[in-house]
Amino acid sequence: MTKTMQWAAIGRLEDIPRRGARCVKNGGMTIAVFRTADDRVFALEDKCPHRGGPLSQGIVHDGCVTCPLHNWVISLESGLAQGADEGSTVTFPVRLEGDRILLGIAAVAEEAA
């Protein structure tokens, strides 16, 4: 089996407010798509590594998001907790084509024998 990247169009840049987020579903997982003040876009599982708080409801700042439950700061680029906190959340590749946001989801393809 091999993994291939499937790109799904999930909206336009203007659908997400600067320093805000929107959520999309992928099976049973919720993915938070963030837009920074300088229009960079990132995607993380919408689940803080600390207590599972909804990162999409946090404050976006300086390439990070602060969880609304216990103020853990998570890097939007790496998904890693910052400072003395430890843990990480799943990240997803994102790319812009014009103003369209494409989210990368790994798909498992079975190889023909």
A tleap script that builds the chain and sets N, CA, C and O, in Angstrom:
source leaprc.protein.ff14SB
mol = sequence {
  NMET THR LYS THR MET GLN TRP ALA ALA ILE
  GLY ARG LEU GLU ASP ILE PRO ARG ARG GLY
  ALA ARG CYS VAL LYS ASN GLY GLY MET THR
  ILE ALA VAL PHE ARG THR ALA ASP ASP ARG
  VAL PHE ALA LEU GLU ASP LYS CYS PRO HIE
  ARG GLY GLY PRO LEU SER GLN GLY ILE VAL
  HIE ASP GLY CYS VAL THR CYS PRO LEU HIE
  ASN TRP VAL ILE SER LEU GLU SER GLY LEU
  ALA GLN GLY ALA ASP GLU GLY SER THR VAL
  THR PHE PRO VAL ARG LEU GLU GLY ASP ARG
  ILE LEU LEU GLY ILE ALA ALA VAL ALA GLU
  GLU ALA CALA
}
set mol.1.N position { 0.843 -1.190 0.000 }
set mol.1.CA position { 0.000 0.000 0.000 }
set mol.1.C position { 0.878 1.240 0.000 }
set mol.1.O position { 1.936 1.270 0.629 }
set mol.2.N position { 0.432 2.240 -0.700 }
set mol.2.CA position { 1.143 3.507 -0.736 }
set mol.2.C position { 0.186 4.624 -0.338 }
set mol.2.O position { -1.034 4.500 -0.451 }
set mol.3.N position { 0.775 5.710 0.129 }
set mol.3.CA position { -0.033 6.876 0.475 }
set mol.3.C position { 0.145 7.917 -0.622 }
set mol.3.O position { 1.262 8.206 -1.051 }
set mol.4.N position { -0.959 8.466 -1.061 }
set mol.4.CA position { -0.932 9.544 -2.029 }
set mol.4.C position { -1.661 10.742 -1.425 }
set mol.4.O position { -2.536 10.594 -0.571 }
set mol.5.N position { -1.282 11.916 -1.884 }
set mol.5.CA position { -1.908 13.130 -1.373 }
set mol.5.C position { -3.094 13.492 -2.261 }
set mol.5.O position { -2.954 13.630 -3.476 }
set mol.6.N position { -4.249 13.642 -1.649 }
set mol.6.CA position { -5.419 14.138 -2.356 }
set mol.6.C position { -5.666 15.562 -1.886 }
set mol.6.O position { -5.656 15.843 -0.688 }
set mol.7.N position { -5.887 16.457 -2.841 }
set mol.7.CA position { -6.118 17.869 -2.517 }
set mol.7.C position { -7.589 18.181 -2.690 }
set mol.7.O position { -8.159 17.971 -3.761 }
set mol.8.N position { -8.202 18.686 -1.629 }
set mol.8.CA position { -9.624 19.030 -1.650 }
set mol.8.C position { -9.782 20.540 -1.514 }
set mol.8.O position { -9.222 21.153 -0.605 }
set mol.9.N position { -10.551 21.132 -2.428 }
set mol.9.CA position { -10.875 22.557 -2.328 }
set mol.9.C position { -11.879 22.720 -1.190 }
set mol.9.O position { -12.942 22.099 -1.191 }
set mol.10.N position { -11.529 23.557 -0.226 }
set mol.10.CA position { -12.386 23.692 0.962 }
set mol.10.C position { -12.954 25.095 1.140 }
set mol.10.O position { -13.656 25.357 2.116 }
set mol.11.N position { -12.663 25.987 0.219 }
set mol.11.CA position { -13.192 27.350 0.327 }
set mol.11.C position { -12.213 28.357 -0.232 }
set mol.11.O position { -11.235 28.007 -0.893 }
set mol.12.N position { -12.495 29.599 0.046 }
set mol.12.CA position { -11.662 30.705 -0.430 }
set mol.12.C position { -11.024 31.409 0.767 }
set mol.12.O position { -11.520 31.333 1.891 }
set mol.13.N position { -9.928 32.085 0.502 }
set mol.13.CA position { -9.201 32.774 1.564 }
set mol.13.C position { -10.120 33.731 2.327 }
set mol.13.O position { -10.046 33.819 3.552 }
set mol.14.N position { -10.980 34.443 1.607 }
set mol.14.CA position { -11.856 35.415 2.271 }
set mol.14.C position { -12.941 34.753 3.133 }
set mol.14.O position { -13.634 35.441 3.882 }
set mol.15.N position { -13.093 33.430 3.037 }
set mol.15.CA position { -14.053 32.720 3.896 }
set mol.15.C position { -13.575 32.644 5.346 }
set mol.15.O position { -14.370 32.407 6.255 }
set mol.16.N position { -12.271 32.849 5.556 }
set mol.16.CA position { -11.703 32.785 6.899 }
set mol.16.C position { -11.242 34.185 7.289 }
set mol.16.O position { -10.438 34.779 6.570 }
set mol.17.N position { -11.720 34.725 8.393 }
set mol.17.CA position { -11.272 36.060 8.795 }
set mol.17.C position { -9.791 36.036 9.178 }
set mol.17.O position { -9.287 35.023 9.662 }
set mol.18.N position { -9.096 37.159 8.958 }
set mol.18.CA position { -7.706 37.246 9.411 }
set mol.18.C position { -7.658 36.980 10.906 }
set mol.18.O position { -8.493 37.465 11.670 }
set mol.19.N position { -6.652 36.191 11.312 }
set mol.19.CA position { -6.469 35.770 12.706 }
set mol.19.C position { -7.673 34.965 13.205 }
set mol.19.O position { -8.051 35.048 14.374 }
set mol.20.N position { -8.267 34.182 12.292 }
set mol.20.CA position { -9.415 33.354 12.648 }
set mol.20.C position { -9.288 31.961 12.067 }
set mol.20.O position { -8.251 31.595 11.514 }
set mol.21.N position { -10.352 31.190 12.198 }
set mol.21.CA position { -10.353 29.806 11.733 }
set mol.21.C position { -11.743 29.395 11.280 }
set mol.21.O position { -12.747 29.997 11.663 }
set mol.22.N position { -11.778 28.363 10.463 }
set mol.22.CA position { -13.001 27.679 10.068 }
set mol.22.C position { -12.720 26.192 10.159 }
set mol.22.O position { -11.565 25.776 10.065 }
set mol.23.N position { -13.746 25.392 10.340 }
set mol.23.CA position { -13.562 23.948 10.481 }
set mol.23.C position { -14.134 23.197 9.291 }
set mol.23.O position { -15.127 23.609 8.691 }
set mol.24.N position { -13.486 22.086 8.964 }
set mol.24.CA position { -13.983 21.144 7.972 }
set mol.24.C position { -13.907 19.751 8.594 }
set mol.24.O position { -13.088 19.497 9.478 }
set mol.25.N position { -14.763 18.866 8.125 }
set mol.25.CA position { -14.780 17.487 8.620 }
set mol.25.C position { -14.043 16.592 7.637 }
set mol.25.O position { -14.132 16.765 6.422 }
set mol.26.N position { -13.312 15.627 8.194 }
set mol.26.CA position { -12.672 14.578 7.407 }
set mol.26.C position { -12.966 13.267 8.135 }
set mol.26.O position { -12.248 12.886 9.059 }
set mol.27.N position { -14.017 12.591 7.713 }
set mol.27.CA position { -14.464 11.408 8.451 }
set mol.27.C position { -14.917 11.843 9.833 }
set mol.27.O position { -15.752 12.738 9.963 }
set mol.28.N position { -14.366 11.209 10.873 }
set mol.28.CA position { -14.717 11.564 12.242 }
set mol.28.C position { -13.852 12.654 12.834 }
set mol.28.O position { -14.026 13.019 13.996 }
set mol.29.N position { -12.914 13.184 12.049 }
set mol.29.CA position { -11.990 14.210 12.552 }
set mol.29.C position { -12.426 15.598 12.092 }
set mol.29.O position { -12.865 15.784 10.958 }
set mol.30.N position { -12.295 16.566 12.997 }
set mol.30.CA position { -12.522 17.963 12.637 }
set mol.30.C position { -11.161 18.613 12.432 }
set mol.30.O position { -10.266 18.488 13.269 }
set mol.31.N position { -11.017 19.308 11.310 }
set mol.31.CA position { -9.773 19.992 10.979 }
set mol.31.C position { -10.035 21.492 11.019 }
set mol.31.O position { -10.961 21.985 10.375 }
set mol.32.N position { -9.217 22.212 11.776 }
set mol.32.CA position { -9.316 23.672 11.857 }
set mol.32.C position { -8.359 24.264 10.830 }
set mol.32.O position { -7.181 23.909 10.790 }
set mol.33.N position { -8.873 25.165 10.005 }
set mol.33.CA position { -8.066 25.852 8.994 }
set mol.33.C position { -7.935 27.297 9.446 }
set mol.33.O position { -8.930 28.006 9.594 }
set mol.34.N position { -6.696 27.725 9.664 }
set mol.34.CA position { -6.395 29.041 10.230 }
set mol.34.C position { -5.847 29.990 9.180 }
set mol.34.O position { -5.165 29.571 8.244 }
set mol.35.N position { -6.148 31.270 9.340 }
set mol.35.CA position { -5.585 32.335 8.506 }
set mol.35.C position { -4.898 33.327 9.437 }
set mol.35.O position { -5.500 33.821 10.390 }
set mol.36.N position { -3.629 33.611 9.147 }
set mol.36.CA position { -2.888 34.555 9.972 }
set mol.36.C position { -3.132 35.989 9.496 }
set mol.36.O position { -3.774 36.205 8.469 }
set mol.37.N position { -2.625 36.948 10.234 }
set mol.37.CA position { -2.784 38.360 9.886 }
set mol.37.C position { -2.144 38.683 8.539 }
set mol.37.O position { -2.576 39.609 7.852 }
set mol.38.N position { -1.107 37.915 8.154 }
set mol.38.CA position { -0.445 38.155 6.872 }
set mol.38.C position { -0.882 37.147 5.803 }
set mol.38.O position { -0.150 36.896 4.845 }
set mol.39.N position { -2.070 36.576 5.971 }
set mol.39.CA position { -2.736 35.714 4.989 }
set mol.39.C position { -2.056 34.371 4.728 }
set mol.39.O position { -2.249 33.782 3.664 }
set mol.40.N position { -1.261 33.878 5.686 }
set mol.40.CA position { -0.784 32.506 5.567 }
set mol.40.C position { -1.897 31.593 6.074 }
set mol.40.O position { -2.684 31.988 6.935 }
set mol.41.N position { -1.963 30.381 5.546 }
set mol.41.CA position { -3.027 29.449 5.904 }
set mol.41.C position { -2.401 28.156 6.416 }
set mol.41.O position { -1.450 27.638 5.830 }
set mol.42.N position { -2.949 27.641 7.519 }
set mol.42.CA position { -2.461 26.419 8.144 }
set mol.42.C position { -3.657 25.553 8.530 }
set mol.42.O position { -4.766 26.058 8.701 }
set mol.43.N position { -3.426 24.253 8.665 }
set mol.43.CA position { -4.498 23.345 9.079 }
set mol.43.C position { -3.977 22.392 10.153 }
set mol.43.O position { -2.914 21.787 10.011 }
set mol.44.N position { -4.755 22.277 11.230 }
set mol.44.CA position { -4.443 21.393 12.347 }
set mol.44.C position { -5.700 20.631 12.734 }
set mol.44.O position { -6.816 21.094 12.497 }
set mol.45.N position { -5.513 19.457 13.332 }
set mol.45.CA position { -6.666 18.812 13.936 }
set mol.45.C position { -7.194 19.775 14.998 }
set mol.45.O position { -6.418 20.372 15.745 }
set mol.46.N position { -8.496 19.920 15.058 }
set mol.46.CA position { -9.115 20.888 15.972 }
set mol.46.C position { -9.170 20.326 17.386 }
set mol.46.O position { -10.240 20.183 17.978 }
set mol.47.N position { -7.971 20.007 17.921 }
set mol.47.CA position { -7.910 19.328 19.210 }
set mol.47.C position { -6.577 19.651 19.875 }
set mol.47.O position { -5.520 19.239 19.396 }
set mol.48.N position { -6.633 20.379 20.966 }
set mol.48.CA position { -5.428 20.710 21.718 }
set mol.48.C position { -4.831 19.433 22.312 }
set mol.48.O position { -5.575 18.575 22.787 }
set mol.49.N position { -3.495 19.290 22.295 }
set mol.49.CA position { -2.882 18.086 22.860 }
set mol.49.C position { -3.000 17.991 24.382 }
set mol.49.O position { -2.747 16.931 24.954 }
set mol.50.N position { -3.374 19.067 25.029 }
set mol.50.CA position { -3.484 19.073 26.485 }
set mol.50.C position { -4.761 18.367 26.957 }
set mol.50.O position { -4.700 17.314 27.592 }
set mol.51.N position { -5.896 18.952 26.644 }
set mol.51.CA position { -7.178 18.403 27.103 }
set mol.51.C position { -8.206 18.317 25.974 }
set mol.51.O position { -9.402 18.176 26.229 }
set mol.52.N position { -7.739 18.403 24.728 }
set mol.52.CA position { -8.645 18.258 23.597 }
set mol.52.C position { -9.491 19.471 23.296 }
set mol.52.O position { -10.508 19.358 22.611 }
set mol.53.N position { -9.093 20.634 23.794 }
set mol.53.CA position { -9.858 21.859 23.554 }
set mol.53.C position { -9.942 22.215 22.080 }
set mol.53.O position { -9.073 21.819 21.304 }
set mol.54.N position { -10.972 22.954 21.676 }
set mol.54.CA position { -11.180 23.322 20.280 }
set mol.54.C position { -10.245 24.463 19.858 }
set mol.54.O position { -10.523 25.629 20.139 }
set mol.55.N position { -9.156 24.132 19.194 }
set mol.55.CA position { -8.188 25.148 18.779 }
set mol.55.C position { -8.803 26.192 17.850 }
set mol.55.O position { -8.357 27.339 17.823 }
set mol.56.N position { -9.826 25.799 17.088 }
set mol.56.CA position { -10.472 26.735 16.168 }
set mol.56.C position { -11.112 27.913 16.899 }
set mol.56.O position { -11.390 28.943 16.285 }
set mol.57.N position { -11.346 27.772 18.189 }
set mol.57.CA position { -11.945 28.853 18.975 }
set mol.57.C position { -10.892 29.668 19.721 }
set mol.57.O position { -11.224 30.552 20.511 }
set mol.58.N position { -9.613 29.362 19.461 }
set mol.58.CA position { -8.526 30.059 20.139 }
set mol.58.C position { -8.135 31.346 19.450 }
set mol.58.O position { -8.715 31.727 18.433 }
set mol.59.N position { -7.147 32.009 20.013 }
set mol.59.CA position { -6.636 33.278 19.488 }
set mol.59.C position { -5.424 32.989 18.619 }
set mol.59.O position { -4.473 32.347 19.065 }
set mol.60.N position { -5.457 33.467 17.368 }
set mol.60.CA position { -4.354 33.294 16.422 }
set mol.60.C position { -3.419 34.490 16.552 }
set mol.60.O position { -3.851 35.640 16.485 }
set mol.61.N position { -2.120 34.202 16.742 }
set mol.61.CA position { -1.131 35.264 16.911 }
set mol.61.C position { 0.254 34.735 16.591 }
set mol.61.O position { 0.581 33.604 16.951 }
set mol.62.N position { 1.063 35.524 15.930 }
set mol.62.CA position { 2.482 35.227 15.714 }
set mol.62.C position { 2.751 33.803 15.233 }
set mol.62.O position { 3.695 33.172 15.710 }
set mol.63.N position { 1.958 33.284 14.313 }
set mol.63.CA position { 2.168 31.938 13.795 }
set mol.63.C position { 1.750 30.842 14.750 }
set mol.63.O position { 2.139 29.687 14.577 }
set mol.64.N position { 0.961 31.188 15.759 }
set mol.64.CA position { 0.502 30.220 16.758 }
set mol.64.C position { -0.988 30.416 17.018 }
set mol.64.O position { -1.590 31.397 16.581 }
set mol.65.N position { -1.565 29.460 17.741 }
set mol.65.CA position { -2.922 29.599 18.242 }
set mol.65.C position { -2.885 29.256 19.730 }
set mol.65.O position { -2.215 28.309 20.141 }
set mol.66.N position { -3.609 30.031 20.526 }
set mol.66.CA position { -3.705 29.777 21.960 }
set mol.66.C position { -5.025 29.084 22.236 }
set mol.66.O position { -6.090 29.601 21.901 }
set mol.67.N position { -4.950 27.908 22.849 }
set mol.67.CA position { -6.145 27.133 23.165 }
set mol.67.C position { -7.036 27.928 24.123 }
set mol.67.O position { -6.538 28.520 25.081 }
set mol.68.N position { -8.350 27.947 23.873 }
set mol.68.CA position { -9.243 28.717 24.734 }
set mol.68.C position { -9.475 28.095 26.115 }
set mol.68.O position { -9.987 28.773 27.006 }
set mol.69.N position { -9.113 26.828 26.313 }
set mol.69.CA position { -9.385 26.194 27.601 }
set mol.69.C position { -8.336 26.489 28.662 }
set mol.69.O position { -8.672 26.931 29.760 }
set mol.70.N position { -7.052 26.245 28.338 }
set mol.70.CA position { -6.008 26.380 29.357 }
set mol.70.C position { -4.799 27.168 28.860 }
set mol.70.O position { -3.719 27.083 29.443 }
set mol.71.N position { -4.979 27.930 27.791 }
set mol.71.CA position { -3.950 28.848 27.276 }
set mol.71.C position { -2.674 28.181 26.767 }
set mol.71.O position { -1.618 28.813 26.748 }
set mol.72.N position { -2.753 26.925 26.356 }
set mol.72.CA position { -1.595 26.320 25.707 }
set mol.72.C position { -1.404 26.994 24.356 }
set mol.72.O position { -2.376 27.282 23.657 }
set mol.73.N position { -0.162 27.241 23.991 }
set mol.73.CA position { 0.166 27.871 22.711 }
set mol.73.C position { 0.699 26.791 21.774 }
set mol.73.O position { 1.650 26.083 22.104 }
set mol.74.N position { 0.071 26.671 20.594 }
set mol.74.CA position { 0.405 25.634 19.625 }
set mol.74.C position { 0.892 26.298 18.335 }
set mol.74.O position { 0.243 27.209 17.821 }
set mol.75.N position { 2.034 25.842 17.815 }
set mol.75.CA position { 2.560 26.342 16.548 }
set mol.75.C position { 1.645 25.909 15.409 }
set mol.75.O position { 1.315 24.729 15.289 }
set mol.76.N position { 1.236 26.859 14.575 }
set mol.76.CA position { 0.400 26.520 13.429 }
set mol.76.C position { 1.196 25.739 12.380 }
set mol.76.O position { 0.631 24.921 11.654 }
set mol.77.N position { 2.483 25.987 12.302 }
set mol.77.CA position { 3.320 25.318 11.299 }
set mol.77.C position { 3.632 23.871 11.672 }
set mol.77.O position { 3.524 22.978 10.831 }
set mol.78.N position { 4.017 23.633 12.920 }
set mol.78.CA position { 4.465 22.294 13.319 }
set mol.78.C position { 3.440 21.515 14.140 }
set mol.78.O position { 3.535 20.291 14.234 }
set mol.79.N position { 2.464 22.198 14.736 }
set mol.79.CA position { 1.512 21.547 15.616 }
set mol.79.C position { 2.048 21.289 17.013 }
set mol.79.O position { 1.357 20.697 17.843 }
set mol.80.N position { 3.286 21.732 17.285 }
set mol.80.CA position { 3.923 21.485 18.580 }
set mol.80.C position { 3.528 22.527 19.621 }
set mol.80.O position { 3.392 23.712 19.319 }
set mol.81.N position { 3.346 22.052 20.860 }
set mol.81.CA position { 3.122 22.959 21.983 }
set mol.81.C position { 4.387 23.781 22.193 }
set mol.81.O position { 5.497 23.276 22.024 }
set mol.82.N position { 4.221 25.025 22.554 }
set mol.82.CA position { 5.343 25.944 22.728 }
set mol.82.C position { 5.665 26.130 24.211 }
set mol.82.O position { 4.863 25.793 25.083 }
set mol.83.N position { 6.852 26.671 24.477 }
set mol.83.CA position { 7.254 26.940 25.853 }
set mol.83.C position { 7.513 25.658 26.612 }
set mol.83.O position { 8.057 24.702 26.059 }
set mol.84.N position { 7.126 25.633 27.877 }
set mol.84.CA position { 7.385 24.477 28.735 }
set mol.84.C position { 6.384 23.339 28.503 }
set mol.84.O position { 6.596 22.228 28.988 }
set mol.85.N position { 5.296 23.603 27.765 }
set mol.85.CA position { 4.288 22.577 27.525 }
set mol.85.C position { 4.799 21.571 26.495 }
set mol.85.O position { 5.596 21.912 25.621 }
set mol.86.N position { 4.334 20.334 26.608 }
set mol.86.CA position { 4.763 19.283 25.699 }
set mol.86.C position { 3.562 18.618 25.058 }
set mol.86.O position { 2.527 18.433 25.697 }
set mol.87.N position { 3.706 18.260 23.791 }
set mol.87.CA position { 2.654 17.583 23.049 }
set mol.87.C position { 2.528 18.196 21.676 }
set mol.87.O position { 3.147 19.218 21.378 }
set mol.88.N position { 1.726 17.570 20.844 }
set mol.88.CA position { 1.506 18.099 19.502 }
set mol.88.C position { 0.149 17.651 18.993 }
set mol.88.O position { -0.461 16.718 19.514 }
set mol.89.N position { -0.300 18.339 17.968 }
set mol.89.CA position { -1.531 17.975 17.285 }
set mol.89.C position { -1.188 17.726 15.821 }
set mol.89.O position { -0.162 18.195 15.329 }
set mol.90.N position { -2.036 16.998 15.139 }
set mol.90.CA position { -1.798 16.622 13.748 }
set mol.90.C position { -1.892 17.858 12.855 }
set mol.90.O position { -2.805 18.671 12.997 }
set mol.91.N position { -0.934 17.988 11.932 }
set mol.91.CA position { -0.966 19.069 10.944 }
set mol.91.C position { -1.331 18.493 9.585 }
set mol.91.O position { -1.142 17.304 9.328 }
set mol.92.N position { -1.855 19.346 8.725 }
set mol.92.CA position { -2.219 18.965 7.364 }
set mol.92.C position { -1.633 19.973 6.392 }
set mol.92.O position { -1.605 21.167 6.691 }
set mol.93.N position { -1.165 19.520 5.235 }
set mol.93.CA position { -0.659 20.467 4.251 }
set mol.93.C position { -1.800 21.289 3.654 }
set mol.93.O position { -2.912 20.798 3.455 }
set mol.94.N position { -1.493 22.538 3.381 }
set mol.94.CA position { -2.454 23.457 2.787 }
set mol.94.C position { -1.729 24.234 1.705 }
set mol.94.O position { -0.550 24.557 1.846 }
set mol.95.N position { -2.432 24.532 0.634 }
set mol.95.CA position { -1.851 25.402 -0.386 }
set mol.95.C position { -2.942 26.298 -0.960 }
set mol.95.O position { -4.129 25.974 -0.927 }
set mol.96.N position { -2.500 27.426 -1.481 }
set mol.96.CA position { -3.413 28.370 -2.119 }
set mol.96.C position { -3.215 28.310 -3.621 }
set mol.96.O position { -2.083 28.299 -4.104 }
set mol.97.N position { -4.311 28.272 -4.361 }
set mol.97.CA position { -4.301 28.439 -5.812 }
set mol.97.C position { -5.157 29.662 -6.072 }
set mol.97.O position { -6.386 29.593 -6.068 }
set mol.98.N position { -4.486 30.786 -6.300 }
set mol.98.CA position { -5.207 32.049 -6.337 }
set mol.98.C position { -5.737 32.310 -4.951 }
set mol.98.O position { -4.962 32.400 -3.998 }
set mol.99.N position { -7.065 32.437 -4.816 }
set mol.99.CA position { -7.643 32.618 -3.482 }
set mol.99.C position { -8.335 31.348 -2.979 }
set mol.99.O position { -8.958 31.362 -1.917 }
set mol.100.N position { -8.229 30.254 -3.735 }
set mol.100.CA position { -8.814 28.968 -3.313 }
set mol.100.C position { -7.884 28.251 -2.342 }
set mol.100.O position { -6.674 28.183 -2.562 }
set mol.101.N position { -8.458 27.716 -1.265 }
set mol.101.CA position { -7.696 26.956 -0.281 }
set mol.101.C position { -7.845 25.473 -0.597 }
set mol.101.O position { -8.959 24.965 -0.724 }
set mol.102.N position { -6.712 24.784 -0.723 }
set mol.102.CA position { -6.700 23.344 -0.948 }
set mol.102.C position { -6.088 22.673 0.270 }
set mol.102.O position { -5.018 23.066 0.735 }
set mol.103.N position { -6.771 21.664 0.780 }
set mol.103.CA position { -6.324 20.920 1.953 }
set mol.103.C position { -5.841 19.550 1.497 }
set mol.103.O position { -6.532 18.853 0.755 }
set mol.104.N position { -4.644 19.171 1.950 }
set mol.104.CA position { -4.064 17.885 1.572 }
set mol.104.C position { -4.420 16.815 2.586 }
set mol.104.O position { -4.188 16.964 3.785 }
set mol.105.N position { -4.986 15.737 2.079 }
set mol.105.CA position { -5.351 14.598 2.907 }
set mol.105.C position { -4.653 13.381 2.328 }
set mol.105.O position { -4.776 13.110 1.134 }
set mol.106.N position { -3.921 12.641 3.159 }
set mol.106.CA position { -3.241 11.434 2.685 }
set mol.106.C position { -4.270 10.338 2.477 }
set mol.106.O position { -5.084 10.052 3.355 }
set mol.107.N position { -4.219 9.736 1.310 }
set mol.107.CA position { -5.121 8.628 0.989 }
set mol.107.C position { -4.260 7.378 0.816 }
set mol.107.O position { -3.173 7.439 0.242 }
set mol.108.N position { -4.747 6.262 1.308 }
set mol.108.CA position { -4.035 5.002 1.175 }
set mol.108.C position { -4.574 4.283 -0.042 }
set mol.108.O position { -5.774 4.031 -0.153 }
set mol.109.N position { -3.673 3.956 -0.952 }
set mol.109.CA position { -4.050 3.231 -2.160 }
set mol.109.C position { -3.413 1.850 -2.133 }
set mol.109.O position { -2.221 1.712 -1.859 }
set mol.110.N position { -4.202 0.847 -2.414 }
set mol.110.CA position { -3.665 -0.506 -2.456 }
set mol.110.C position { -3.001 -0.722 -3.804 }
set mol.110.O position { -3.543 -0.359 -4.848 }
set mol.111.N position { -1.827 -1.315 -3.760 }
set mol.111.CA position { -1.101 -1.585 -4.995 }
set mol.111.C position { -1.582 -2.889 -5.591 }
set mol.111.O position { -1.856 -3.851 -4.872 }
set mol.112.N position { -1.685 -2.918 -6.920 }
set mol.112.CA position { -2.087 -4.145 -7.610 }
set mol.112.C position { -0.972 -5.171 -7.491 }
set mol.112.O position { 0.205 -4.840 -7.635 }
set mol.113.N position { -1.340 -6.397 -7.233 }
set mol.113.CA position { -0.330 -7.456 -7.072 }
set mol.113.C position { 0.067 -8.033 -8.410 }
set mol.113.O position { 0.904 -8.934 -8.470 }
savepdb mol mol.pdb
quit
